[in-house]
Amino acid sequence: MPSKEEVLEWISENPTLTSKRDIAKAFGIKGAARIDLKRLLKELEAEGHLQKRRKTYRDPESLPPVTVLQILPPDADGDLFARPLEWHGEGDEPKIHVIPRASDPALGAGDRILGRLTKLDEGEIAYEARLIRRIGTNPRRVLGLFRKTAEGGRILPIDKGDGKEWSVASDQSAGAKDGELVEAEQSGPKGRLGLPRARVVARIGDPTAPKAVSLIAIHQHGIPDTFPDEVVSESDQAKPAPLGTREDLRDMPFVTIDPADARDHDDACWAHADDDPKNAGGHVLWVAIADVAQYVTPDTALDREARKRGNSSYFPDRVVPMLPDRLSGDLCSLHEGVPRAVLALRIQIDAHGKKIGHRFTRAMIRSVASLNYGEVQQAQDGQPNARCAPLMEEIITPLYAAYAALSKAKAERQPLALDLPERKIELSDKGDVLSVNFRDRFDAHKLIEEFMVLANVCAAETLIAKKSPLLFRVHEEPSPEKLNALRDTAQAAGLTLAKGQVLQTRHLNQLLDAAAGTEQAELINLSTLRSMTQAYYAPQNFGHFGLALRAYAHFTSPIRRYADLIVHRALITAHGWGSDGLSPETVEKLENTAQHISDTERRSMLAERDTTDRYLAAYMSERIGNEFTGRVSGIARFGVFVKLDETGADGLIPMRELGREYFHFDAETNTLTGSDTGIVIGLGQRVTARLTEAAPVTGGIALELISLDGELVKRAGRGGGKGRGRGGPVRRKAAKAKHKAAKTKRKVTRRRK
């Protein structure tokens, strides 16, 4: 075990390798000794020598290894120095000496650069900086297949809309091999062959490998993944917002609670018991949301690009943000211990969770802690870690008290209560799938969800009252056709969905409750989800069926959703907080904006789903021939879809793998019936199937049916099938006759009821 001095020396000398894993690797610490290392790091943190940021440790009085700098005028000796644009240490700004390379562009006073820092141990100069890039330069990039040529190579873009090849000089290929998927950036104007010149910046390798999966999905679905130069320049020029006329809430103990792997923090909260004697047992809940409108103003390059993207897209190995990292990961992210501009909301609720008042304010906060769901829940369950223990009395316990009250109001409102676990794909550093699990869902998740839902309701109500234009989040009730299909599924499972009344979410919840804990629970949840309409954005208010709310507007995630930015601007204009609210041009095109961002949301969902399917197929490709259990999740004319228990992956059992008999498809009952064996396959049945194919390129998974509801499936025509020898004709008429009789029987039965 190294000494504390040795650990501090390592972190100082290796600022990019400061996670617990990196430190353990550096000192050869393995097994149970990692517990002692964890204890040592906590002691250094408690003593003030280190500050933990996510999963890495850093000296609180030091700069990150890569940061934005502003060049100062040369000194008397002609040396170049720079100052960090955002320094939050208690002492003076550190002195930074810029060391130019011969190939670097000339830098002058006032220029902004992204620099890589090296800490110096002695003297008045704290760091040396090397230029990474001058702020505002942003070379065009392309993803494509590398084809080797005598002169070097060419890149064939995988984007369908980009048929132009790029030429690569032999010394610019980074050793790329023929057929590899590469990422390249433009390195010069067109060459003698009329092709743009490029240099390879990243070799992704086999285009079918997991590391390439999300990149391919991004390009196939046309999701913009590079920012134009003017957008980068605008974001890099942004400065932290001043307090100005904002309400100063920096002394309030706001915290952010997000997933452990969160890339940004756009919401913070705090709650306390209401001291108003008229509201005995009530609570005051504060919700603060990053003030993105401060930095992204109407009709700027940043605004146009954010609208174009519509939203951020999230993949297992990367995120394609709506805003450049200078904003999404820095100035607009509510980091711990840093003053940040917000739109804050004070909500007063009674002991039963009913809202009795609220007000918005444009403010400044300073988050006291960036927490994750797991540690908050563990703290509430009686096992707080070192970070949460000091926060229990003032922060965590009051948050859960306010959530308990809101839960009472939610139970009365009865929003749709689907129980559909979310998959989590864990990747190695190389991009290989290590495991596929289901995300834990704690009360800490539900707590934040309820706070955000309430904040969104407040935003919609306030803007309606002020007669302001806005974008609503609309979710309409299911169509009669989808409801009838759900009723049939419920009836086949021995359950009932009432008919002949105005549908409310409580009716669907009664169905879900009846199925809970039974073999049919997953089927009913999936079928209910499929009966729902797609939510969308609109300037008109048609209500939100799923949440059982009359008016709802997205307000809580402006870093990743353009709709929320529109609502923020509407609140700014409605309250007269500044000139950066809704512009007349924005209001004029609200209808088009609503349609556009609804489309970009669906685009991201499809890309994320395709990526997940490909990763799952890559994970399953090494298990060909293995048997898996699952449940029938879909019936089609060409086969049966099965959702596998272990991974949640969807596989297809093609008709040919069901047997050599003919299967009749009944769209009304969603069943397949075998003509010879009489076997009936329907939604929700338990299945054991053998994996026969998994294609990472397409994401397809093919299965072979082994057993249905625990009974081995007899394959007609394969060794003595009923009424037909090998190669005999399929008996379509027999199957159709059976279905006709079955339908008649069902109709008679329904009339008797």
N, C-alpha and C positions, 0 to 999 in steps of 0.2 A: 504494500500500500504506500503510495507516494505521500510526502508531507504536504501540508497546506501550501508552503512556499513553492514547492515544485508544481502543484496544480495551478497556482496563480501565474507562475512563470510560463507554463504551457499555454494557458488561455491568452496571455499577453502576446506571446510569440506566434500564436496560431489563431487569429480572430475568426477564421472561417471554419474552424474545427472545434467547436465548443459545446457540442451536445454531450450528454452523459456517455453515449455510445462511443463518440470520438475520443473522449478522455480515457475511457476504459481500454480502448484499443491501443492508445498511445503508451499506456503503462502496463499493458498485458494483464489487465484485471479480468478474470473470468468467474463464472459460477456464483457461488454464495458471496464471494468477495465484493460483488457489485453492490450488495446491501451496505457494506461499510463505505464504499465510495459515495453512495447516495447520502449517507449520514454526514460524511465529510463536506460534501457540497452544500448541504442544508446549513451546516455550521458556518461555512464561509458566507452564505447568503444572510444568515442571521446577524453575523458580525459586521455586515455592510461592505465586505470585500467584493461580493458578486451580486448581480441582479439577474434573476431568471426571466427570460423572455421566451415564451412558448417552451421549447424543449432545449434551449441553449442558455448558457451562462455568460454574462458580460459585466465588465466593470461599469458601474453606473455613471462614473465620471469620464467615460471614454466614448469615442465615436465609433459607429459601425464600420466595418472594413470597406464598404462601398457607400458613398454619400454624395450629395449634391454640394458643390463648392462655387464660390464666386471669386474670380480672380481680382487681386488687388494690384495697384500700380507697382511697377518694379522698384526695388529699393536702390540705394546709392550705388551698390555693386552690380546692379542689373539683374539680381535674382528675383524670381517670381514666387509670390506667396498668395495664399487663398484663405478665405474664411468659410466655415460651415454655415449653410443657410438656416439650419435649425439646431441650435445648441440649447440643451435644457439642464446642463450641469450647474452646480451652485457656484463654481469658480468662473474665472475669465475664460473667454473662448480660447481654445488651444491654437498655437501657431502652426501653420501648415506650409511646408516648403514644396512647391511644385517642381518636379524633375522632368523636363521635356525630353522626349526622344527625338532623334534626328528626323523621323518620319512624321512627327506630330505637326499639325497645323499651327501657325503662329497664334498665340493667345494674347489678348490685351485686357487692360483693366475693365472690369464690368462684365466680362464674359462669364457665362455659367458653364460648368462642366460636371460630368459624372466622373468622379475620381476613385481610384483604388488606393487605400491608405496603408501605410506601414508605420507602426508605432516605433518611436525612437526612445531609447532608455535614458539618455543623458542630454543636458543642454536645454536651452530655452525653446528650441523647436520640438514640438510634440510629435509631429507626423511628417512623413514624406508622402507625396501624392503623385500617382501616375495617371495620365489621361486615359479614360476609357472611351469617351466620346464627348464632343462638344454638344451642349444642349441644343436641340432643334434639328439635328441631323438624324435621319431615320431611313436607311437604305431599304429599297423595295426588296421583299423576300418572296421566294417561291419554293414549293414542295413538289418534288418530282422524282422520276426514275433517272438514274445516271447511266448513260451509254458511253462506253469508252471508244475513243477515236484515236487516230494517229497523232492529231494535234493536241490531244488532251481529252476532251469529252463534250458531250451535250447533255442537257437536262430536258426531259420530256415532262412538263407539268401534269399532275394527276387531276387538276381541276378541269372539268369538262368544258368550261367556258374559255379556257386559255390554251389555244392550240399552238402558240408560238414557242419554239425551242430556244434555249439559252446555250451559248457557247462557253466552255470552261477551258482555260489554258492549262497546260500540263502541270504547272507549278501552283495552280489554284484549286486542285481537286481534292486536297487533304487526304489523298490515298484512297479515294472512293473506288469501289470495284464495280464492274459492269453488272447492271441489274439492281443495284442497291437503291433504296429510298434515301434521298438526301434533302437537306434544307440548304438553300443557297441565297445569297444576297447579291444584288447588282453591284458590279465593281467598276463599270465604265460604260461609255456609250456604245452604240452598235459598232461591230467590227467589220472587216471587209466582206463578210458573207451576209451582212445585214441583220445579224442576230445580236441581241443584247448580251453583253459579257457579264459573267457571274463568277463568284468564288464560293466554294462549298464551305459552309460554316458548321454543319453538323451532319454526321453520317448516322442515319437512323437504322440502316441495315436492311434486313429482309422485310419487304413490304407486307408480308403476312405475319410479322412478329408483333407481339403485344404492344411494344413501345410505339408502333406506328398507328395503332388502332384509332386513337382519338384524333390524331392529325388528319387521317384519311376522312373521318366523319366530318370534321370541321370543314374541310375543303369540298367534300361531296355535297354538303348541305348549304354551301355558300355563306358560311358564317365568317364575317371579316375578322381576321386575327392579327392584323398589323395596323398600327395607327398612322395616318398621314403625317408628314413632317410638321404641318402647321398645328395639328392637334397636339403632338408631342411638345412643340415649342410653347403653346399656350399653357399646357399643364405644368411644364417645367418652370414657367415664369410666375406661377401662383405662389403667394405668400400666406403664411398663417393669418387667419382673420383676427383683427383687433377686437377688443372688448366693445369700444365705441358706445353705442346706445343699447347694447344688449343687456339683458338682465343677468347679473352675476350670480351664478349658481355653483361656483367652483368649490364652495365649502360643503356642498351637499354630497353625501357618500354614494354617488352613483357607481354601479358595477355593470360590466358587460358579461353576459353568460352565453356562450356559443359552443359549437362542437370543438373538440380538442384540436382538429385540423383546420379550423376556420381561417380563411385568408383575409377577411376584413371584419370590422366590428362597427356596424352602422346603428346599433341600438343599445341604450343603457337604461337601467331602471333603478328605482329606490322606492320603498314604501315605509310608512309608519302609521301608528294608531292615530286616528283623528282626535284632536284635542277639543273639538267643538262639542259642547255639552248637548247640543241638539241632535248630535249624531253618535249617540252612545254605541260603542262596539263597532263603529265604522272605521274606515281606513282612508288614508290619502296615498294615492299611487302616482309616482312621477315616471314618465317615459320621455327619454331624450333621444332624438334621431339626428344623425349627422346632417348638417346644413349644406347639402351639396349645391343648392341654388346660389350660395355665396361664391362658388368657384365656376359653376357652369351656368352662364347667363345666356338669355335667348339670342339666337341668330349668330352665335360665334361658331368657330370651327369645332370646338368641344361639344357644343350643343347639337350641331348637325350630325356629328359622328355618333353621339350617344343615342339620338333618335334613330339613326340608321341601324344601329345594333339592337336597340329596343330593350335589351336585357343582357346580363352576363350569362355565360354558358358554363356549366360545371361538369367536369369529367374526372374519372378516378385518379388521373395523373397530372391534371392541369386545369386551369381556369382560363377562359377567354373573357376578360372583363369588359364591362360597358364603358368604363373610364380608365385612362392610363394609370399606371401604378403610383405615380406621384400623388394622385388624388385618392384612388381606391384603397391603396395600401398605406397611405401616409396622412395627408392633410384632412381627408374626410373620414378616416378610421379613428374610432374613439379609443385610442391606445391608453393604457394605464399610465397615470401620472403626467399626462400631457394635456394642456388646455385645448379644447376643441369647440368650434362653433356648432350649435345645434338649434333645432326647433324643439322646444320642450313642451310637455303637456302635463298639467296638474289635474288629476281626476279624483273626485270625492265619491266614495261608495259607502253604502250603509252596511250593516252587519250581515245582510242577506245578499250582498254582492250587487245590488241595484245602484246604477249610477245616479247620483243626485246633483251633480254639477261638474263642470270642467272648464278649463281655460288654457289657451295656447300662449306661448311667449317665445320670442327669439332671444336666445341666451348663450352663455358660455359655461361649460362644465369641465371638470377634471375627474375622470374615472379613477377610483381608488384601487380597482383590481380588475384584471381580465381573467375571468373564471371560465371553466368548462362545465358542461352538464354533469359529467360523472362525478367530479369532485364536490360540486354543490349538493348533489343528491346524497352522496356519501356523508357529507357534513350534516345534512338534515336527518339522516338516519342514525346519527350519533357517533360518527367516526370522522370528525373534521381533520383535514391535514393542516400543515403548518400555515398555509395561506388562508384557509377558511376559518380556523379557530378564532382569530381576533375579530372576525366579521360576523360571528353568529348572532350576538345580541342585537346589534344595531342594524344589520343588513339582512342576513339570510333568514332568520326566524320571522321578522316582519313581512318579508316577501311571501313566505309560505302562508302566513296568516291572511294576507290579502288574497292570495290564490284560493284559499279555502272558502272565503266569502264569495268570490267570483264563481266557484264551482257550484254553489247553491243556485245562483242565477242561471248558470249554464244548464243545470239539470231541469230547471223550469222551462227554459227556452227550447231545449231539445234539438240542438243541431244534429246533423247526420253523424252517427257514431260508428264509422267504418273501422274495422280492425285489420289493417293490412300492413304487416311488417315491411320495413325498408331494407333492401339489400345493401351490404357494404363489401366492396371489393378491395382487398389489400394487395398492393403491388410491391415487388422488390425494387431496388434501385435501378435494375436493368429493365424494369417494366413487365416482368413475369408475374402472373397471378399467384400469390402465396396462399390465399384463402378467400372463400366466399362465405360470409356470415350475414346474419340479420342484425341491424343496428339495435342497440339497447334503447328502450324508450322509457324514460324516467318521468316522475312528476315534475322534475326540473324543466323538461321539454314542454310539458303541458302548461306549466306556469308562465313561461315566456310566450307561448302561443296565445294564451288567454289575455295577457297584457297587450300583445300586439293587435289582437282582434278588437279589443276595446278601444285602443288608440285609433284604429282605422275607422271604427264607428263614429268616434268623436270628430274625426276629420270630415267625414261625409256630412254629419249633422250640422257642424259649424258652417260649412260652405253652402249647404242648402239654405240655412237660416239667413246667410248673408247674400243669397241669390247670386252666387259666384259660379262661373263656368268651372267644370271639373271633369275628370274621368272617373266613372264608377267601375267597380269590379262587379260584373253581372254574372249570375248563375241562375238560369231558368229551370223550371221544373221539368221532369222527364216527359217525353212524348207518350201518347196513349199506346203506341205500338211497342215501345220499349217496356212500358209498365206491364202490358199483357204478357210479354216474353218473360219478365221477372215473375209474374204470377204463375206461369206454367212451370218455371224452374222450382219455385217454392212448393207448388202442389206436388211435383214429382218427388220432392224431398219430404213430403208429409207435413208441410207447413202451409200457412195461409197468409195472403196479403189481401186485406179487405178491399172490396170493390164498391163502386157506386157512391163515393164520397169525395170531397175535395182533398186531394193528397197533401199530407203534411209530413215533415220529417219524422214526427213521432210515430207515424204509422210504419215507416221503414225501420225505425229503431225497434219497434215491437217485433218485427220479423227477425232482425239481427239478434235481439235478445233471446228469441225462441230457439235460434240456431246455435247460440253460444254454447261451447262445451260439447257439442255433438260432432259427429263425423262430417256433417254438412256445413259447418261454420265457415270454412274457407270458401266453399262454393257459393254460399249465399252472399258473403262479403264481396266476392269478385263479380257476381251477377248484379248485385246492387250498384257497384261502381260502374259497370258497363251500361246500366240503364240511365246513368246521369248524362246530362248534356255537357258540352265543353264550356268552361267559364271563359269569359272574354271581357274586353274593355269597351265602354261606350260612354258618350257624353250624356245619355239619357239613363234614368234610374229605373231599372226593372227588378230591383231587389236581388237578394242572394239566397236562393232556395236551400243550398246545402248547409249554410250557417244559420238559417232561419232568421235572417235579418232584413229589415225593410230597406236599409241604405247602407252601402259598404263601399269604401274607397281605399285603395292601397296607399299608405302613407309612410310605412315603417322601414322601407328598404330602398332609399333613393340611390345608393351606391350601385345597386345591381338591377334596378327596374326604372325605366323612363317614366312609367305611369306615376310612380311615387314622386318623381321630380316635378311633374305637372301639378300634382296636388300640393306640394310644398310651395310652388310659385303662386298657386291660387290663394293659399293661406297668407302669404306675404302681401299680395295685393289687397286681399280682403281686410287685413289688419293695418294696412298703410305702413309696413315695416321698411320699405325701401323701393328702389326703382328696378330691382332684379326679380320682380314677380312676373305674372302672365303678361306677355306682349299681345297687342291686337292681332298680330300675324299668327301667334300661337293659337289664339282663340278661334280664328277663322278656319284653321285646319285641324281642329280637334277631332272631327269625324274621321278624317283621313289618318290622323295619328293613331286613333283608337284601333282602326282596322289594321294598320301597319304593325303596331306593337303586339296585337293579338296574333298576327301571322309570325312575327319573329319569335314569340314565345313557343308556338307550336314547332317552329323550325328547330329551336334548341332542344325541345323535348324529344323530337325524333332523332336528332344527332346523339343526344345522351343515351337514348334507348338503344340505338344501333351500336354505340360504343360498348354499352353493357353487354349486349348480346354477343358481340365479338370477343370480349374478354372472357365471358362464360364459355364460349365455344373453344377458345384457346385453352382454358383451364380443363375442360372436359376431354380435349383431344388426346390427352395422355391416358385416358381411362376407357378406351374403346374395348368393348366386350364385357365390361362390368355391368352388373344389374343394379337398378335403382328403383325406389318406390316413389310414387307420386299420385296425383289425382287428375282425372279428366277435367280439363279447363275449357275445352272448346271442341266443337264437332263441325266438320266441313265435308263437302262431297268428296274431297281427295284424301281425307284421313282424320286422325284424332290428335288433338293437342293435349299434352300432358305437362303439368307444372310439377317439377321434381322437388321432393321434400328437402333434400340436402342443401341445394343451392338456390332454389326458386327459379331455376332456368326453365324456359319453355321449350319442349321438344315435340317433334311431329312423328306420329306413327303413321306412315303412308298406308294407303289401302292394301298395297301388296304385302305389307307386314302384318296385316290382320288375318290373313288366310286367303285361300284360293277361291273361296265362295264369293258370291255377289253380296254386297252390303247396300241396303236401301237407305237413303238419307231422307229423314223427315224434318223439314225446316220448322214445322210448327212445334214439335216436341223436342227438337235438338237431339235426335237419336239416330243411331245406325243399327239396322237389324240384319243379321246374317240369313241368307236364303236357305241354307242347308241345316246349319246347327241351331238356328233360331235365337242365337245370342243377341242380346240387346245391349248396346253401349250408349251410356248417357252421361250428362254432366255430373261431376262430383264423385264418380265411382273411383274406388281405390285401384291402383294399377301397379304391377311390377313389370318393368320393361328393361330390355338390354340395349345398351348404347351401341349403335352401329356406325354412326358417322358424326363428326363434329368439325365444321369448317370455319376456322377463324376468319377467313377472308370475307365470308358472307354472314357469319354469325348463326348459321343453320345447325341444328342438332336433330339427328334422325334416330328413332328408336324402333325396337321390335317388341311387340306385345308378348308377354309371358303369362301373366295371370291377371284376372279381373275379379275384384272383390274377394281375393284370396283363393280363387279356384283357377287351376290351370286351364288355359284356353285350348280347346280341341280345334285343330286346323282341318277343316273339311277338304277332301280332295288330296290330302297328303298321307296316304296310307290308309284307305278305307273310309273316306268321308261318306256322309249320309247321302244316298241316292246318286252318287256321282263318282266315277273313278278318276285317276290322275289324268288331267288334260281334258276332262269332260266339259260340257257347256255350263255356264253359270246359270242359276235358276232365278232369273229376274222376276218372272211372273209369280212364283211362289211367295217371294218376299213382298211384292206389291199387294197380293191378295191378303196376306197376314196384316199388313198395315191398314188396308181398307177396313178390314174387320175390326181392328183395334180402334180405329178412329170412330167408327160407328158406335162401338161400345162406350167410348168416352163421351160421345155426344148424348147418348141415352142416359148415362149416369148423371151428367150435368143437368139435364132437363128434370130429372127426378128430384134433384136438390132444390 
